[in-house]
Amino acid sequence: MSIRRLMSSAAPKLLLALALASGSLATPALAQAPTREISAAVEGVMPQVVAWRRDFHQHPELGFAETRTAAAVAEHLRSLGLEVRTEVGKTGVVGILRGGRPGRTVALRADMDALPVLEATGLPFASTATGTYQGQTVPVAHACGHDAHLAMLLGAATVLAGMREDLAGTVVFIFQPAEEGAPPGEPLGGAALMIAEGVLKDPAPEAIFGLHVVPGVPGTIFYRPQGFMAASDRVDIVIHGRQTHGAWPWKGIDVIAVTGQVIQTINTLTARTIDPTTTPTVFTIATLDAGVRYNIIPDQATLSGTLRTFDTAQRDDLVRRAEAAVDHVAAAYGATADFSIRQNAALVYNDEGLSAWLAPVLEEAAGTGKVNAATPPTTVAEDFSYFQREIPGVFYHLGASPDGVDPATSAPNHSPQFDVNEKVLVVGVRAHVFSALRFLER
C-alpha cells in the first residue's frame, strides 16, 4: 500500500506544519514513513524470505561460482520492476530502485558465496552440494549465514519496491560474490572487483549499510563506530632446505626444525611486541604442509596463516619485522625463506556520524533496548570494508543464536554446525528497510 494513501487523512495539516516550520510554503517533503505500516509490510513478505533462505541454503555456491544464486536474485529484482545489472564483478547483481521523486541515493549490500565446509546441522534443507576449491572437489555449505543475508535483502527490496511512488531518492541493492576472499588465481575479491567495475557509480550512493548474522542474543543488533572488524591479511611462507634421511639430519637442512622455530618466532613477536590493550592483533599460522614419508626430512615446508589488525601503521611494522625474523631464523639453520602477504579485507571502519545517526533507526527496527552501538571490536573480518573506503558506511551484526542457547556456546560462523535462527530474519529485513528509508528522509 502507498505510504501517501496510508497518511491521507493527516497529510494536509502535517504538511502545512512542516512548511511553516521551515519558513516556506514551497512544496514540502513527506513526513516520515510510519513505523507500524512498514513493519506490517515486512511481516507480509516473511514467508517468502524464509523460503528464499532455505532454498539458498540447500543450493550453496562458492565465490565467483554463484550462478544459480545470481540468476534467482536477478529474476526477482526484475519482477519488482527494478533496473537490474548482472555480471558486475563476475557473478554480482545490482538492483536499482528509483523513487517517484528525486532525492538522495543509498546502498544496501548482501553477500552471496558459501564455504568449502561439510554441513552437520541436520536441517531438512541441509546442503549436499559440492564444488571445486583449489582443484579439489569439496563439500559446500552456507556456514557463514550468507543465505540469510540474501533472503533479508531480497525481502527489503520487495518492501521498498512497494513504496516506490513515495520514495524521494534511489536505493541501490548490491548482491556481492566472493566475500570470503578471492579464489586462488583471482587478483581481487568480490567487493573490490565490484567497485573496480563501477558498482558505486551511476547512480553514486552517498552511504552504504550492511549486516551480518553472528552468534548473539536472537534479534539484537550490535556494532561500534570507527574500527569494528579487523583488517585481514593472508600470509604464506615457504621454507627451503635440503632433503636427507631422517636418521642423518646433519647431512641435510631440516625444514621441519626451521618451521617450528618460525611459528614460535611469529607467536612471540605478536605476544611480546604489541600492546593488546590499544590495538588487538592476531597472527595465526594455520596450515603446514611438509614431507611425504616418516623417515625422510623434506627439502621444503609450506605454511599459511592469517594476520588480523586494527592499525595500518602497526600492521605494516609487524609485517616488516616478521619477514625479517623469518629470514633470520631460516638463515641460522642454513635454509632460506619466501615470505608473502596479501590483504583479504581492510579494516571495517564505521563512520562516526553515520553510526550515531543509525542507532535510533536500528532500534526502530529491532525494538527498545536491543541495539548496542558501543560493542567491543572483533578480530573477524569483512570485505564490506572496501565499500567504506569509497563512501561512508556502517556495518552491524545481528544476533542469530538458537532460542535458549548461550551465544557463547552456540556454533560459530564457519563451523559445520552453524545455523541461523529464522526468527531474526524479520529484524534484518526491517533494519534494511528503515536504514534506507530514514536515510532518504534525512
C-alpha positions in Angstrom: 0.0 0.0 0.0 1.2 3.5 -0.7 2.5 5.4 2.3 0.8 8.5 0.8 -2.5 6.7 0.9 -1.7 5.5 4.5 -1.3 9.1 5.6 -4.1 10.7 3.5 -6.2 11.9 6.4 -3.4 13.5 8.4 -1.3 14.7 5.5 -2.7 18.3 4.9 -2.2 19.5 8.5 1.1 17.8 8.8 2.5 19.2 5.5 1.3 22.7 6.4 3.1 22.4 9.8 6.3 21.3 8.1 6.1 24.2 5.6 5.5 26.8 8.4 8.4 25.3 10.5 10.8 25.7 7.5 9.7 29.2 6.9 8.5 28.4 3.4 5.3 27.4 1.7 7.3 25.7 -1.1 6.5 22.0 -1.8 7.4 20.3 1.5 8.8 16.8 1.9 6.5 14.0 3.0 6.5 13.2 6.7 8.5 10.3 8.0 7.0 7.0 6.8 5.0 5.4 9.6 6.7 2.6 11.5 3.7 0.4 12.1 2.6 0.2 8.5 6.1 -0.5 7.3 6.5 -3.3 9.9 3.3 -4.8 8.6 4.6 -4.7 5.1 7.7 -6.5 6.3 5.6 -9.2 8.1 3.8 -9.7 4.8 7.0 -10.8 2.9 8.4 -13.0 5.7 7.1 -16.4 4.4 8.9 -15.7 1.1 12.0 -14.6 3.0 12.1 -17.8 4.9 11.5 -19.8 1.7 14.4 -18.0 -0.1 16.7 -18.6 2.8 16.1 -22.3 2.8 16.4 -22.5 -1.0 19.7 -20.7 -1.0 20.9 -22.8 2.0 20.1 -26.0 0.1 21.9 -24.8 -3.0 25.1 -23.1 -1.9 27.8 -21.9 -4.3 31.4 -20.9 -3.8 32.9 -17.5 -4.6 32.6 -16.3 -8.2 30.6 -19.5 -8.9 27.2 -18.2 -7.6 25.5 -18.6 -11.0 22.2 -20.1 -9.8 22.1 -17.7 -6.8 22.7 -14.7 -9.0 20.1 -15.8 -11.6 17.4 -16.2 -8.8 18.3 -12.7 -7.4 18.2 -11.0 -10.8 14.9 -12.7 -11.7 13.1 -11.4 -8.5 14.5 -7.9 -8.8 13.3 -7.7 -12.4 9.9 -8.9 -11.3 9.8 -5.9 -8.9 10.4 -3.6 -11.8 13.9 -2.6 -10.7 16.7 -1.8 -13.1 19.0 -4.8 -12.9 22.7 -5.2 -13.8 24.3 -8.6 -13.8 27.9 -9.8 -14.1 29.2 -6.8 -12.1 32.3 -8.5 -10.6 31.8 -11.8 -12.4 28.6 -13.0 -10.7 27.5 -9.9 -8.8 24.0 -8.5 -9.2 22.9 -4.8 -8.7 19.3 -3.7 -8.4 18.4 0.0 -8.7 15.1 1.2 -7.3 14.4 4.8 -8.4 11.8 6.5 -6.3 8.9 8.5 -7.5 10.6 11.8 -6.5 14.2 13.0 -6.8 16.4 12.8 -3.7 19.5 11.1 -2.3 21.0 7.7 -3.1 21.7 5.0 -0.6 23.1 1.4 -1.0 22.3 -1.8 0.9 24.6 -4.8 0.5 24.4 -8.6 1.0 27.0 -11.3 0.2 26.2 -14.5 -1.8 29.0 -17.0 -1.5 29.2 -20.2 0.6 32.2 -22.0 2.1 34.0 -25.3 1.5 32.5 -26.9 4.6 30.7 -30.2 5.2 27.4 -29.2 6.8 26.5 -31.1 10.0 23.3 -29.2 11.1 20.8 -32.0 10.5 18.4 -29.5 8.9 15.8 -30.9 6.5 17.1 -28.5 3.9 20.8 -29.1 4.7 23.3 -28.8 1.8 24.6 -31.9 0.0 26.2 -29.7 -2.7 29.8 -29.9 -3.8 32.1 -27.5 -5.6 35.7 -27.1 -6.8 38.2 -25.4 -4.5 41.9 -25.4 -5.2 41.5 -28.0 -7.8 39.7 -30.4 -5.4 36.0 -31.4 -5.2 34.8 -30.3 -1.8 31.5 -30.1 0.1 29.9 -26.7 0.1 27.7 -25.1 2.7 26.3 -21.7 3.8 28.3 -22.0 7.1 28.5 -18.2 7.5 24.9 -17.1 7.0 25.1 -15.5 3.6 21.9 -17.4 2.7 20.1 -15.4 5.3 21.7 -12.1 4.1 20.5 -12.8 0.6 17.0 -13.5 1.7 16.7 -10.5 4.0 17.9 -8.1 1.3 15.5 -9.6 -1.2 12.7 -9.1 1.3 13.8 -5.5 1.9 13.8 -4.9 -1.9 10.3 -6.2 -2.1 9.0 -3.9 0.6 10.8 -0.8 -0.7 9.6 -1.5 -4.3 6.1 -1.5 -3.0 6.7 2.1 -1.8 8.3 3.3 -5.0 6.0 6.2 -5.7 6.7 7.7 -2.3 10.4 7.3 -2.2 12.3 10.6 -2.6 15.6 9.2 -4.0 17.2 5.9 -5.1 18.1 2.7 -3.4 20.9 0.5 -4.8 20.8 -3.2 -3.8 24.2 -4.8 -4.1 24.4 -8.6 -4.1 28.1 -9.3 -3.9 30.0 -12.5 -4.7 33.2 -13.8 -3.2 33.1 -12.1 0.2 35.1 -15.0 1.7 38.1 -13.9 -0.4 39.3 -14.2 -3.9 39.7 -17.8 -5.1 43.2 -18.9 -5.9 44.4 -17.2 -9.1 42.0 -14.3 -8.8 43.6 -10.9 -8.0 40.5 -9.3 -6.4 37.7 -10.4 -4.1 34.1 -9.6 -4.6 33.8 -6.2 -3.1 37.0 -4.8 -4.6 36.1 -6.2 -8.0 32.6 -4.8 -8.0 34.0 -1.4 -7.1 36.5 -1.6 -9.9 33.7 -2.3 -12.3 31.7 0.7 -11.2 29.1 -0.6 -8.7 29.3 2.7 -6.8 28.8 4.9 -9.9 25.7 5.9 -11.9 24.0 6.3 -9.5 26.6 7.1 -6.8 25.4 6.2 -3.3 26.1 8.7 -0.5 26.2 6.0 2.1 26.1 2.2 2.4 24.7 -0.2 5.1 25.2 -3.9 5.6 24.7 -6.6 8.2 26.0 -10.0 9.2 24.3 -12.7 11.3 26.6 -14.0 14.2 26.2 -15.8 17.5 24.3 -13.4 19.8 21.0 -12.9 21.6 18.4 -13.5 18.9 17.2 -10.3 17.3 19.7 -8.0 18.9 21.9 -5.7 16.9 25.5 -4.6 17.8 28.3 -2.6 16.3 30.6 0.3 17.1 31.8 3.5 15.5 35.3 3.6 14.0 37.2 0.3 13.9 34.7 -2.6 14.3 36.1 -5.6 12.4 39.8 -6.3 11.8 41.7 -5.9 8.6 42.6 -9.4 7.3 45.8 -10.5 5.6 46.8 -13.9 4.3 50.4 -14.9 5.0 52.3 -17.5 3.0 55.8 -18.8 4.0 57.8 -21.3 2.1 61.0 -22.7 3.8 63.6 -24.2 1.5 66.2 -26.7 2.9 68.0 -29.8 1.7 66.4 -33.3 1.8 68.1 -36.1 3.8 67.5 -39.3 5.6 65.7 -38.9 8.9 68.5 -40.8 10.6 71.1 -38.4 9.3 69.7 -34.9 9.8 73.1 -33.3 9.8 73.6 -34.2 6.2 70.7 -32.0 5.1 69.0 -28.8 6.2 66.0 -29.7 8.3 63.0 -27.6 7.3 60.8 -29.2 9.9 63.0 -27.8 12.7 63.1 -24.4 11.0 59.3 -24.4 10.7 58.9 -25.0 14.4 61.2 -22.0 15.2 59.4 -19.8 12.6 56.0 -20.5 14.3 57.4 -19.8 17.7 59.0 -16.6 16.5 55.8 -15.3 15.0 53.8 -16.1 18.1 56.4 -14.3 20.3 56.6 -11.3 18.0 52.8 -10.8 18.3 52.5 -11.5 22.0 55.6 -9.6 23.2 55.8 -6.6 20.9 52.2 -5.5 20.5 50.1 -3.8 23.3 46.8 -5.7 23.2 45.1 -3.0 25.2 45.4 -0.5 22.4 45.2 -2.4 19.1 44.0 -6.1 19.2 46.3 -8.1 16.9 46.1 -11.8 16.0 48.8 -13.6 13.9 48.0 -17.2 13.4 49.8 -19.9 11.4 47.0 -22.3 10.5 48.4 -24.7 7.9 51.7 -26.7 7.5 52.5 -28.9 4.6 55.8 -30.8 4.5 57.1 -34.2 3.8 55.7 -37.5 2.4 57.4 -40.2 4.5 58.2 -40.7 8.2 61.9 -41.2 7.7 62.7 -38.5 5.1 63.3 -34.9 6.0 61.9 -33.0 3.1 63.5 -30.1 1.2 60.5 -27.8 1.6 57.8 -26.8 4.0 54.8 -24.5 3.2 53.0 -22.6 5.9 50.0 -20.2 5.7 48.1 -18.1 8.2 46.2 -15.0 8.9 47.0 -11.6 10.4 44.2 -9.5 11.9 44.9 -5.9 12.8 43.2 -2.6 13.6 46.0 -0.1 12.9 47.6 0.2 9.5 51.0 1.6 10.6 51.3 -1.1 13.3 50.3 -3.8 10.8 53.0 -2.6 8.3 55.6 -2.6 11.1 54.7 -6.1 12.3 54.8 -7.4 8.7 58.3 -5.9 8.2 59.6 -7.3 11.4 58.0 -10.7 10.9 59.6 -11.1 7.4 63.0 -10.1 8.7 62.7 -12.5 11.7 61.6 -15.4 9.4 64.6 -14.8 7.1 67.0 -14.7 10.1 65.6 -17.9 11.6 65.9 -19.7 8.3 69.5 -18.4 7.7 70.5 -19.6 11.2 69.9 -23.2 10.0 71.3 -22.7 6.5 67.8 -22.6 5.0 66.0 -19.8 3.0 62.5 -18.5 3.3 60.0 -16.8 1.0 57.5 -14.6 2.8 54.4 -13.1 1.1 51.3 -11.3 2.3 48.0 -10.4 0.7 45.1 -8.4 2.1 41.7 -10.1 2.0 39.8 -7.3 3.8 40.6 -3.9 5.0 39.5 -2.5 8.4 35.7 -2.3 8.8 35.6 1.4 9.8 32.1 2.6 10.7 31.7 6.3 10.0 31.2 8.1 13.4 28.5 10.5 12.4 26.5 7.9 10.5 26.9 5.4 13.3 25.4 7.8 15.8 22.5 8.7 13.4 21.8 5.0 12.7 21.4 3.8 16.4 17.8 5.0 16.8 16.9 3.8 13.3 18.1 0.3 14.2 16.2 0.5 17.5 13.1 1.3 15.5 13.7 -2.0 13.6 14.8 -4.2 16.5 13.0 -2.8 19.5 13.8 -0.7 22.5 17.0 -1.9 24.4 18.0 -4.3 21.6 20.7 -2.2 20.0 24.3 -1.9 21.3 26.2 0.8 19.4 29.3 0.5 21.6 30.2 -3.2 21.3 33.9 -4.2 21.5 35.9 -4.7 18.3 36.1 -8.2 16.8 39.0 -9.9 15.0 36.9 -11.4 12.3 37.0 -9.6 9.0 34.6 -8.5 6.2 35.4 -7.1 2.8 32.4 -4.7 3.2 35.4 -2.5 4.3 36.3 -1.8 0.7 32.9 -0.1 0.2 33.6 2.0 3.3 36.9 3.2 1.8 34.9 4.8 -1.0 31.8 6.2 0.8 30.6 6.5 4.4 29.1 3.3 5.7 28.0 1.3 8.7 28.3 -2.5 9.1 26.5 -4.1 12.1 25.9 -7.6 13.5 22.6 -9.3 14.0 22.4 -11.9 16.9 21.1 -15.2 15.5 21.8 -17.9 18.1 19.1 -20.6 18.7 16.5 -19.8 21.3 17.5 -20.7 24.8 21.2 -21.3 23.8 24.0 -19.2 25.3 25.5 -17.3 22.4 29.0 -18.0 23.9 28.5 -21.7 23.3 26.4 -21.7 20.1 28.1 -22.8 16.9 30.3 -20.1 15.4 30.3 -18.9 11.8 32.3 -21.2 9.5 31.7 -24.3 11.7 29.8 -27.3 10.3 27.0 -26.8 12.9 26.4 -23.1 12.2 22.8 -22.2 11.7 20.6 -19.1 11.7 17.6 -18.7 13.9 15.0 -17.8 11.4 13.1 -15.7 13.9 15.7 -13.0 13.5 15.2 -12.6 9.7 12.3 -10.2 10.2 14.6 -7.9 12.2 17.1 -7.9 9.5 14.6 -7.0 6.8 13.2 -4.2 9.0 16.8 -2.9 9.6 17.5 -2.8 5.9 14.2 -1.1 5.1 14.4 1.5 7.9 18.0 2.3 7.2 17.3 3.1 3.6 14.0 4.9 4.2 15.3 7.1 7.1 18.5 8.0 5.2 16.4 9.2 2.2 14.2 11.2 4.6 17.2 12.9 6.3 
